């Protein structure tokens, strides 16, 4: 797993760092009492003399003459009323980048006072974003770009004990997100279905989970025709992984789409951006990140994860438009488009998860381009028939700084997915594609009251033409883990 920068809250001893970062909002005071008096006085002089900018993205550099804190960067954050969490996240990223440019090994950060930066949840987000800002995926580069920054010390605007708890959780979430990103970024010639299944097993065993891997023979004996159909054109045969953790508490089932590479099959995709189809396994990678967080934080729940892995390739053995496939729950599906493959492997996994009667079921998938057309790259489409569950997830996303938007599960979408010669068809056409895909999946969660489908096609990764670092983002790990924490702590 990628090594992330260490983040902690300043203790009572002397403060020492190669670089000190202080930020200010227009018109708001700055808490400098945790700094050495000479350094605090030097910063106050810059403020009084007008050298310390308050305008957003402006900065000023100071030499302090102090051996323990020799260099200071003063950041402007603009008017406090205009601040959103994504602005804070961008600032934290620039802070880590600034430290990297300067060659600093250690960084001290004075966190400014603001309502967005108060409480344990804020501390958690700050630690998570600082940790992830140092993330690099350079395993396949001949020359590794190694950052010298290894340690960040936070000087919080409030009670240190609250921040210590939040920072500890944030660090765990950063590591869980790094696992998700590492796996999703791994290229398809390495991350085959078998390789992903074995990595899932190794990760599970390291966390004290049990792991079960179904190979093609057992998939066939269980009647899991959806997974077998999608993987039928590849020399890399499909797998289905089931992980289990915990012995007490409510049962949470997590299902994640793991298409290790998606050509579209017989209904082949255009060549443009096909390289990004290694990210079609992001749903399964997200589930593994959540499982890592649940085990690391020792949440009092029983977790079951179901990870279908397949490679969708065109070949003489590939499944075809017009084929009829029977899935694990006995329902038959008429294949309209072989590029609607994610829902086929999810059908078997969801049906298995449902058969084991979880108390709540979440599924994650880079399922449709239609979700990206609707919401762009910033947020995921959320589908759930349960108002309370949807509301709780939306609130958790707001707290975690991720974006979810609830979409409709109208009855006409489910009607649209009925097949002409089978129970269902796997594509409902162009209009409302994200909605009809969700309606298709709803046929495989019968008997589960609380379920939600996350179409994370937009925010799961940043493509070459997007903003920010190219690669997987780890989206969904923080929000789901927070929801699970709240759920496990709620009175029965």
C-alpha positions in Angstrom: 0.0 0.0 0.0 1.2 3.5 -0.7 3.0 5.2 2.2 1.2 8.3 3.3 2.5 11.2 5.4 2.1 10.9 9.1 -0.4 13.4 10.7 -0.7 14.1 14.4 -1.8 16.9 16.8 0.9 18.9 18.5 1.7 17.9 22.0 2.9 19.9 25.0 6.6 19.8 24.1 8.6 22.2 22.0 7.3 22.6 18.4 9.7 21.8 15.7 9.2 21.7 11.9 11.1 22.7 8.7 8.0 24.7 7.5 5.3 26.4 9.4 2.0 27.2 7.6 -0.5 29.8 8.9 -3.7 30.8 7.2 -6.2 33.6 7.7 -9.7 34.6 6.7 -10.6 38.2 6.1 -11.5 39.9 9.4 -11.0 36.9 11.6 -8.3 36.6 14.3 -5.6 34.0 14.2 -4.7 31.7 17.1 -1.0 31.9 17.6 -0.7 31.1 21.3 0.7 27.6 20.6 3.7 29.1 18.7 7.0 30.3 20.3 6.6 34.0 21.3 9.2 35.3 18.9 7.6 33.5 15.9 4.1 34.6 16.9 5.3 38.2 17.2 7.0 38.0 13.8 3.7 36.8 12.2 1.7 39.5 14.0 4.0 42.1 12.7 3.3 40.8 9.1 -0.4 41.1 9.8 -0.2 44.6 11.3 2.0 45.8 8.4 -0.3 44.4 5.7 2.1 41.9 4.5 -0.1 38.9 5.4 -2.7 38.6 2.6 -6.2 37.5 3.2 -7.2 37.1 -0.4 -7.7 33.4 -1.5 -4.6 31.7 -2.9 -2.3 34.6 -2.0 0.7 33.8 0.1 3.6 35.5 1.8 6.9 34.0 3.0 8.8 34.8 6.2 12.1 33.8 7.7 11.8 33.7 11.5 15.4 33.4 12.6 14.1 30.6 14.9 16.0 27.3 14.6 13.0 25.1 15.4 10.6 26.9 13.0 12.9 28.6 10.5 10.4 29.2 7.6 6.8 30.4 7.5 4.2 30.5 4.7 1.2 32.8 5.3 -1.9 31.8 3.3 -4.9 33.9 2.4 -8.2 32.0 2.5 -10.5 34.8 1.5 -13.8 35.8 3.1 -14.9 33.2 5.7 -18.5 33.3 4.5 -17.6 32.0 1.0 -15.8 28.9 2.2 -16.9 25.4 1.1 -15.3 22.1 2.1 -13.8 21.6 -1.3 -12.0 24.9 -0.9 -10.5 23.6 2.4 -9.5 20.4 0.6 -7.8 22.3 -2.2 -6.0 24.4 0.3 -4.7 21.4 2.2 -3.5 19.9 -1.0 -1.6 23.1 -1.8 -0.1 23.1 1.6 1.4 19.6 1.1 2.5 20.6 -2.4 4.2 23.7 -0.9 6.1 21.5 1.6 7.2 19.2 -1.2 8.6 22.0 -3.3 10.5 23.4 -0.4 12.1 20.0 0.4 10.7 20.1 3.9 10.7 16.9 5.9 8.3 18.2 8.5 5.4 20.6 8.5 3.5 22.4 11.2 0.0 23.7 10.3 -2.0 26.2 12.3 -5.6 25.4 11.5 -7.7 28.5 11.3 -10.9 29.0 13.2 -14.0 28.5 11.1 -17.3 26.6 11.5 -16.2 24.1 8.8 -13.1 23.4 10.9 -14.7 22.7 14.2 -15.2 19.4 16.0 -14.1 15.8 15.6 -15.6 15.4 12.1 -13.5 18.4 10.9 -10.4 17.0 12.4 -11.1 13.7 10.7 -11.5 15.3 7.3 -8.4 17.5 7.7 -6.3 14.4 8.5 -7.8 12.4 5.7 -7.2 15.0 3.1 -3.6 15.8 4.3 -2.8 12.1 4.2 -4.3 11.6 0.7 -2.6 14.8 -0.6 0.7 12.9 -0.2 -0.6 9.8 -2.1 1.5 8.7 -5.1 1.1 5.7 -7.4 4.5 5.3 -9.0 5.1 1.6 -8.7 5.6 1.3 -12.4 7.9 4.3 -12.9 11.6 3.7 -13.3 12.4 6.8 -11.3 10.3 7.3 -8.2 9.3 10.8 -7.4 9.9 10.6 -3.7 8.5 13.4 -1.5 10.7 14.4 1.4 7.7 15.3 3.6 7.1 12.6 6.2 5.4 14.3 9.1 2.7 16.9 9.6 1.9 18.4 13.1 -1.5 20.2 13.5 -2.1 23.1 15.8 -5.9 23.0 16.1 -8.3 25.9 16.8 -9.9 24.1 19.7 -9.7 21.3 22.3 -6.7 19.0 21.3 -8.4 15.9 22.7 -11.3 16.3 20.2 -8.8 16.7 17.4 -6.7 13.7 18.4 -9.7 11.4 18.2 -10.7 12.9 14.8 -7.2 12.7 13.4 -6.8 9.0 14.4 -10.0 8.2 12.5 -8.9 10.3 9.5 -5.6 8.6 9.3 -7.3 5.2 9.1 -9.7 6.4 6.4 -6.7 7.8 4.4 -5.0 4.4 4.5 -8.3 2.7 3.5 -8.7 5.2 0.6 -5.1 4.6 -0.4 -5.8 0.9 -0.7 -8.8 1.6 -2.9 -6.7 3.9 -5.1 -3.7 1.5 -5.4 -5.9 -1.4 -6.5 -8.0 0.7 -9.0 -4.8 2.3 -10.5 -3.1 -1.1 -11.1 -3.1 -1.8 -14.8 -5.2 -4.5 -16.4 -2.3 -6.6 -17.5 -1.5 -7.1 -13.8 -4.9 -6.7 -12.2 -6.6 -9.7 -13.8 -9.7 -11.2 -12.1 -7.5 -13.9 -10.5 -5.0 -11.3 -9.3 -7.7 -9.1 -7.8 -9.2 -12.1 -6.0 -5.9 -13.1 -4.5 -5.2 -9.5 -3.4 -8.6 -9.4 -1.8 -7.9 -12.7 0.0 -4.5 -11.4 1.2 -6.0 -8.1 2.4 -8.8 -10.0 4.2 -6.4 -12.4 6.0 -4.2 -9.5 7.2 -7.3 -7.9 8.8 -8.6 -11.1 10.4 -11.4 -11.6 7.9 -12.4 -14.9 6.2 -12.2 -15.1 2.4 -13.9 -17.4 0.0 -13.1 -17.4 -3.8 -15.4 -19.0 -6.4 -13.7 -20.0 -9.6 -15.6 -20.8 -12.8 -16.5 -24.3 -12.0 -18.2 -23.3 -8.8 -19.8 -20.2 -10.4 -21.3 -22.6 -12.9 -22.5 -25.1 -10.2 -24.2 -22.2 -8.4 -25.9 -20.9 -11.5 -24.1 -17.6 -11.6 -24.5 -17.1 -15.3 -24.1 -13.3 -15.3 -20.5 -13.4 -14.2 -19.7 -16.3 -16.5 -21.2 -14.7 -19.5 -19.2 -11.4 -19.1 -16.0 -13.3 -18.6 -16.5 -15.8 -21.3 -14.5 -14.0 -24.0 -11.3 -13.5 -21.9 -8.5 -15.9 -21.3 -8.5 -14.5 -17.7 -11.4 -16.3 -16.2 -13.8 -14.6 -13.7 -13.9 -14.9 -10.0 -16.3 -14.1 -7.2 -14.9 -13.2 -3.7 -16.9 -13.3 -0.5 -15.3 -11.7 2.6 -16.7 -11.8 6.2 -15.7 -9.9 9.3 -17.2 -9.6 12.8 -19.3 -11.9 15.0 -21.7 -9.4 16.6 -23.9 -6.5 15.6 -26.1 -5.8 12.6 -25.2 -7.3 9.2 -24.0 -5.0 6.4 -23.5 -6.4 2.9 -21.3 -4.6 0.4 -21.2 -5.4 -3.3 -18.8 -3.9 -5.7 -18.4 -4.1 -9.5 -15.0 -5.5 -10.4 -14.7 -5.4 -14.2 -10.9 -5.4 -14.4 -11.0 -4.2 -18.0 -14.0 -3.4 -20.2 -13.7 -3.3 -24.0 -17.4 -3.5 -24.3 -17.2 -7.0 -25.6 -18.9 -7.7 -28.9 -20.6 -4.2 -28.5 -17.1 -2.8 -28.5 -16.3 0.7 -27.2 -14.6 3.5 -29.2 -10.8 3.5 -28.9 -10.8 7.0 -27.3 -10.3 6.7 -23.5 -10.6 3.0 -23.5 -7.4 3.0 -21.4 -9.5 4.4 -18.6 -11.5 1.2 -18.5 -9.1 -0.3 -16.0 -11.1 1.9 -13.6 -14.2 -0.2 -14.2 -13.2 -2.2 -11.1 -13.4 0.9 -8.8 -16.6 -0.4 -7.2 -14.9 -3.5 -5.9 -11.9 -1.5 -4.9 -14.1 0.8 -2.9 -15.6 -2.1 -1.0 -12.2 -3.4 -0.1 -11.3 0.1 1.2 -14.4 0.2 3.3 -13.7 -3.3 4.6 -10.2 -2.1 5.6 -11.7 0.9 7.5 -14.3 -1.2 9.2 -11.7 -3.7 10.5 -9.1 -1.1 11.4 -11.7 1.0 13.4 -13.1 -2.3 14.8 -16.7 -1.3 14.2 -19.2 -3.5 16.1 -20.9 -4.8 13.0 -20.9 -8.0 10.9 -19.6 -7.2 7.4 -20.0 -9.3 4.3 -18.4 -8.2 1.1 -19.2 -9.7 -2.4 -16.7 -8.9 -5.2 -17.4 -10.2 -8.7 -14.4 -9.9 -11.0 -14.4 -10.4 -14.7 -12.7 -9.1 -17.9 -15.1 -8.1 -20.7 -13.3 -9.0 -24.0 -14.4 -9.7 -27.6 -13.6 -13.3 -28.6 -15.1 -16.3 -30.3 -16.4 -17.4 -26.9 -17.9 -14.0 -25.9 -21.5 -13.6 -25.0 -23.5 -12.0 -27.7 -26.4 -9.5 -28.2 -29.4 -11.7 -28.3 -28.2 -14.3 -25.8 -30.3 -15.2 -22.8 -28.5 -15.6 -19.6 -29.8 -17.1 -16.3 -28.6 -15.5 -13.1 -28.2 -16.8 -9.5 -31.7 -16.0 -8.4 -33.2 -17.8 -11.5 -34.2 -14.7 -13.4 -33.3 -14.7 -17.1 -31.8 -11.7 -18.9 -31.9 -11.0 -22.7 -28.6 -9.4 -23.7 -29.2 -6.2 -25.7 -25.7 -4.7 -25.3 -22.6 -6.6 -24.1 -21.3 -3.2 -22.9 -24.0 -3.3 -20.2 -21.9 -5.9 -18.5 -21.5 -4.4 -15.0 -25.1 -5.1 -14.1 -24.7 -8.7 -15.2 -21.9 -9.5 -12.8 -23.6 -7.5 -10.1 -26.9 -9.4 -10.6 -25.3 -12.6 -9.3 -23.4 -11.0 -6.5 -26.5 -9.0 -5.3 -28.7 -12.1 -5.4 -26.2 -14.0 -3.3 -25.9 -11.1 -0.8 -29.7 -10.8 -0.6 -30.1 -14.6 0.0 -28.0 -14.2 3.1 -30.5 -11.7 4.6 -28.4 -8.6 5.5 -29.8 -5.8 7.6 -28.5 -3.2 5.0 -27.0 -3.7 1.6 -24.9 -1.2 -0.4 -23.6 -1.7 -4.0 -21.0 0.4 -5.7 -20.3 0.5 -9.4 -18.9 2.7 -12.2 -22.1 1.6 -13.9 -23.3 4.2 -16.5 -22.1 7.2 -18.5 -25.6 8.5 -18.0 -24.8 9.2 -14.4 -21.9 11.3 -15.5 -24.0 13.2 -18.0 -26.5 14.0 -15.3 -24.2 14.9 -12.4 -20.7 15.5 -13.9 -17.5 14.3 -12.3 -18.1 15.7 -8.8 -20.8 13.5 -7.3 -22.3 10.0 -7.4 -25.9 9.1 -8.2 -27.7 7.4 -5.2 -30.7 5.1 -5.6 -32.6 3.7 -2.7 -36.3 3.0 -2.1 -35.7 3.7 1.7 -36.1 7.4 2.5 -34.5 7.1 5.9 -31.5 5.2 4.5 -31.1 7.7 1.6 -31.3 10.6 4.0 -28.7 9.1 6.3 -26.3 8.6 3.4 -26.8 12.1 2.1 -26.1 13.5 5.5 -23.0 11.3 5.9 -21.7 12.5 2.5 -22.3 16.1 3.5 -20.3 15.6 6.7 -17.5 13.7 4.9 -17.1 16.2 2.1 -18.2 13.9 -0.7 -21.2 14.5 -3.0 -24.2 12.3 -3.4 -27.4 13.1 -5.2 -30.5 11.0 -4.9 -32.1 9.8 -8.2 -35.5 8.3 -8.9 -36.6 4.6 -8.9 -39.9 5.2 -10.7 -41.9 2.1 -11.5 -41.8 2.8 -15.3 -38.0 2.3 -15.3 -38.5 -1.2 -13.9 -41.2 -1.9 -16.5 -38.8 -0.7 -19.2 -36.3 -3.4 -18.2 -38.6 -6.3 -18.9 -37.4 -8.5 -21.8 -39.2 -9.6 -24.9 -38.1 -13.3 -24.6 -36.7 -13.3 -21.1 -37.6 -12.0 -17.7 -35.4 -8.9 -18.2 -33.2 -7.2 -20.7 -29.9 -5.7 -19.8 -30.3 -2.3 -21.5 -33.2 0.0 -21.6 -31.9 2.3 -24.3 -30.5 5.8 -24.3 -32.8 7.9 -22.2 -32.5 7.8 -18.4 -29.8 5.2 -18.6 -28.6 5.5 -15.1 -32.2 5.1 -13.8 -33.0 2.1 -15.9 -29.7 0.5 -14.8 -30.7 1.0 -11.2 -34.2 -0.4 -11.9 -32.5 -3.5 -13.4 -30.5 -4.1 -10.3 -33.6 -3.8 -8.1 -34.7 -7.2 -9.5 -31.9 -8.8 -7.6 -32.4 -7.4 -4.1 -35.9 -8.9 -3.5 -36.4 -9.4 0.2 -33.9 -6.8 1.4 -35.7 -3.7 2.8 -32.7 -1.4 3.2 -30.5 -1.2 0.1 -28.8 1.5 -2.0 -27.1 1.6 -5.3 -24.2 4.0 -5.8 -23.4 4.9 -9.4 -19.9 6.3 -8.9 -18.9 6.5 -12.6 -18.2 10.3 -12.3 -16.2 10.7 -9.1 -14.4 7.3 -8.9 -11.4 8.5 -10.9 -10.0 11.5 -12.7 -9.3 10.9 -16.4 -6.5 12.5 -18.4 -8.8 15.4 -19.3 -10.0 16.1 -15.8 -8.9 18.4 -13.0 -6.5 17.2 -10.4 -4.1 14.2 -10.3 -5.0 11.5 -12.8 -6.2 8.2 -11.2 -8.6 6.7 -8.8 -9.9 8.9 -5.9 -11.2 6.5 -3.3 -14.6 8.1 -3.4 -17.2 6.5 -1.1 -14.9 5.1 1.5 -15.3 8.0 3.9 -19.0 8.4 3.5 -19.9 4.8 3.9 -17.6 4.3 6.9 -19.2 7.2 8.6 -22.7 5.9 8.0 -21.6 2.5 9.3 -20.2 4.1 12.4 -23.4 6.0 13.1 -25.5 2.9 12.3 -23.5 0.6 14.7 -23.7 3.2 17.5 -27.5 3.9 17.1 -29.7 2.3 19.8 -31.8 -0.6 18.7 
